[in-house]
Amino acid sequence: LREAVLRLNPGTAVRLYPGSPRLVADRLRPGDALTVFELNPREADALATALGSVQGVAMRRADGFDGAVEVLPTRGGVLVLIDPPFERGDDYARSAETLRWILAQRPDATVLIWLPLKDLETFDSFLRRVEGPETLLVAEARLRPLRDPMRMNGCALVIASPPDGTQADLEKVCRWTVGVLGEGGEARVWTTVC
């Protein structure tokens, strides 16, 4: 991540940050394919411009929850990143439903879901919706105590079928993030069976 940020920002000032689609696109290997979904027309245009020259990338102006169902491969390795804007009230529920559907079709799929942390009940409610035998890796970067649900208090990454070594890497990232950006928060990385 640090190297990707430095590549976009030669010199000492950091003005640009590569979003998750760019980070994934830059890591594609020959033969890999990436399908990116974006509903917001302005964001879709920006993504199309940013990713247009990357080999193996398809950009769709569509709902990613529905799109994941349409494009999920039946064989080969699968990585699904769910990174909704969480502007709609049902984004948490749809994220959980999509995760369950993907794992029912492809139990070997690695699925990552970005979640904002505002309050503990909303986050716990999401985890309760993800029912099944899967072990999930949960990484939380709580920048401040989860007391004010009207504030973005941090973020979490929930991963089904994480690659080996992911937990140790996430512990470092979360500790660094909370240490540099936090205001009395904490870093937590743990596993749960949902």
C-alpha positions in Angstrom: 0.0 0.0 0.0 2.8 2.4 0.9 4.6 1.7 -2.4 1.4 2.2 -4.3 0.8 5.6 -2.7 4.5 6.6 -3.3 4.2 5.7 -7.0 1.3 8.1 -7.4 2.9 10.8 -5.4 6.6 11.4 -6.4 8.2 13.8 -3.9 7.2 14.4 -0.3 3.6 15.6 -0.6 0.8 13.0 -0.7 -2.1 14.3 -2.8 -3.4 11.1 -4.5 -4.5 7.8 -3.0 -5.2 4.7 -5.1 -8.7 3.4 -4.3 -9.3 -0.4 -3.9 -10.1 -0.9 -7.7 -6.7 0.6 -8.7 -4.9 -1.4 -6.0 -6.4 -4.6 -7.2 -5.9 -3.8 -10.9 -2.2 -3.0 -10.4 -1.7 -6.5 -8.9 -3.3 -8.5 -11.8 -1.2 -11.2 -13.2 -1.3 -12.4 -16.8 -4.5 -14.3 -17.3 -6.3 -12.6 -14.3 -9.5 -10.7 -14.8 -11.1 -8.0 -12.8 -14.7 -6.7 -13.1 -15.4 -3.4 -11.4 -18.9 -2.2 -10.7 -20.0 1.4 -9.9 -23.5 2.9 -9.9 -22.6 6.5 -9.4 -22.2 8.0 -13.0 -19.4 10.4 -12.0 -17.5 7.8 -10.1 -18.0 5.3 -12.9 -16.5 7.7 -15.4 -13.5 8.3 -13.1 -13.0 4.6 -12.7 -13.2 4.0 -16.4 -10.6 6.6 -17.0 -8.3 5.3 -14.2 -8.6 1.7 -15.2 -9.1 1.9 -19.0 -5.6 1.1 -19.9 -5.2 -1.9 -17.5 -5.2 -5.3 -19.3 -7.9 -7.7 -18.0 -10.2 -5.0 -16.4 -13.8 -4.7 -17.3 -15.8 -1.7 -16.0 -19.6 -2.0 -15.5 -22.0 0.8 -14.6 -24.2 -1.4 -12.5 -25.1 -2.5 -9.0 -22.1 -4.6 -7.7 -24.3 -6.7 -5.5 -26.3 -7.9 -8.5 -23.2 -7.9 -10.7 -21.3 -10.3 -8.4 -24.0 -12.8 -8.9 -23.8 -12.5 -12.6 -20.0 -12.7 -13.1 -18.9 -15.1 -10.3 -16.6 -17.7 -12.1 -17.4 -21.4 -11.6 -13.8 -22.4 -11.5 -10.4 -21.0 -10.8 -9.3 -18.7 -8.0 -11.9 -16.0 -6.9 -11.4 -12.8 -5.0 -14.4 -10.6 -4.3 -14.1 -7.2 -2.8 -17.3 -5.6 -1.5 -16.7 -1.9 -1.0 -20.1 -0.2 -1.1 -20.5 3.5 -0.2 -22.8 2.7 2.8 -25.1 5.5 1.8 -28.1 3.3 1.6 -29.8 1.8 4.6 -29.6 -1.7 3.2 -25.9 -1.8 2.3 -25.0 -3.8 5.4 -27.8 -6.4 4.7 -26.9 -6.6 1.0 -23.2 -7.1 1.8 -24.1 -10.0 4.2 -26.5 -11.5 1.7 -24.0 -11.3 -1.1 -21.3 -12.9 1.0 -23.5 -15.8 2.0 -24.6 -16.3 -1.7 -21.0 -16.2 -3.0 -19.8 -18.7 -0.3 -22.8 -21.0 -1.1 -21.7 -21.1 -4.8 -17.9 -21.0 -4.2 -16.9 -22.0 -0.6 -13.2 -21.5 -1.7 -13.7 -17.9 -2.7 -11.8 -15.2 -0.8 -14.3 -12.4 0.0 -13.4 -9.1 1.6 -15.9 -6.6 2.8 -15.0 -3.0 3.9 -17.3 -1.7 6.6 -17.4 1.7 8.3 -17.3 1.6 12.1 -19.7 4.0 13.6 -21.2 2.1 16.5 -20.8 -1.4 17.9 -24.4 -2.5 17.5 -24.4 -1.9 13.7 -21.2 -3.8 13.3 -22.3 -6.7 15.5 -25.7 -6.8 13.6 -23.8 -7.2 10.4 -21.7 -10.1 11.8 -24.9 -11.8 13.1 -26.4 -11.7 9.6 -23.5 -13.6 8.2 -24.5 -17.1 9.3 -22.7 -20.2 8.3 -19.8 -22.5 9.1 -17.2 -20.1 7.7 -14.4 -18.7 9.8 -14.1 -15.0 9.2 -11.0 -12.8 9.9 -12.1 -9.4 11.2 -9.7 -6.5 11.3 -10.9 -3.3 13.0 -9.1 0.0 13.0 -11.1 1.9 15.7 -9.7 5.5 15.4 -11.8 6.6 18.4 -14.2 4.8 20.9 -17.4 3.8 19.2 -19.6 6.2 21.2 -21.0 8.5 18.5 -22.9 6.6 15.8 -23.2 9.9 13.7 -19.4 9.8 13.2 -17.1 7.7 11.2 -15.1 6.2 14.0 -13.0 3.8 12.0 -13.3 0.9 9.6 -13.3 -2.8 9.5 -12.3 -5.4 7.0 -14.1 -8.8 7.2 -12.5 -11.6 5.2 -13.8 -15.1 4.4 -11.1 -17.6 3.4 -8.2 -15.2 4.0 -4.8 -16.2 2.5 -2.1 -17.4 4.9 -0.3 -14.6 6.7 -3.2 -12.2 6.3 -3.9 -11.9 10.1 -0.3 -10.9 10.9 -0.2 -8.3 8.1 -3.5 -6.8 9.1 -2.4 -6.5 12.7 0.5 -4.4 11.6 -1.6 -2.2 9.3 -4.3 -1.7 11.9 -1.8 -0.9 14.7 -0.1 1.6 12.4 -3.3 3.2 11.3 -4.7 3.7 14.8 -1.3 4.8 16.1 -0.9 7.5 13.4 -4.5 8.6 12.8 -6.3 7.5 16.0 -7.7 9.5 18.9 -7.9 7.1 21.8 -8.9 4.2 19.6 -7.7 0.6 19.3 -6.7 -2.0 16.7 -8.3 -5.3 16.9 -7.8 -8.4 14.6 -9.6 -11.5 15.5 -11.4 -14.6 14.0 -15.0 -15.7 14.4 -17.1 -18.5 13.2 -20.4 -17.2 11.9 
